[in-house]
Amino acid sequence: GHLFHRFAYMKNEIPVAGVAHQAGTCRFGSDPASSALNTDCRAHEVDNLYVVDTSFFPSIGAVNPALTAMANALRVGDHLLARLGDAFDTQRRFAADAAHELRTPLTALTLQIQIARRAESPEERMVALDRLEQGVKRATRLVQQLLTMARLDPDAARPATAVDLAAVAASVVEDKRPLAEQQRLALTLAAVPVTLCGQEDALRILLTN
């Protein structure tokens, strides 16, 4: 069955400690096509999988590599701490951005509710309720967009589509109109049809600000 007897090496059965420093089984590098790990010892295809034993070593010489493996594990640990800190910073920025972006739509919704309550006819009430419904839908989309942006890698490409900029501007004006009326201001829009390639929700946030 075997070319060599399984006890041929050192003429004894190899214990677990004898294979504790395997090398060359998880090559690392910057190209996923030719390596299993990136330079931080993270698997290319699994975001939260790190390999910190000696398997990423190309080979092992006569010197025990335990200290080198420990040093690399500490290096990877520092990387994980930095990555965790970035994640916390992202969460803090998301909370601040969400509070800022939601303040105006929620205020507008509150005013639209007040307008609906003060309506003197069923027709006026229906118009106010329609505007309120549209405002709720836009606020819901804004929340979904903020959540999506929070989940995405900042460097990840986001799909762009054809956007009617005039329509987006008109919806922003409708959102702002109750706030303008509260300040006794007339808010109008003079726009020509313009279509561009971009992210509609991001453009809406830009125009709202």
Order of alpha helices (4+ residues) and beta strands (2+ residues): alpha-alpha-beta-alpha-beta-alpha
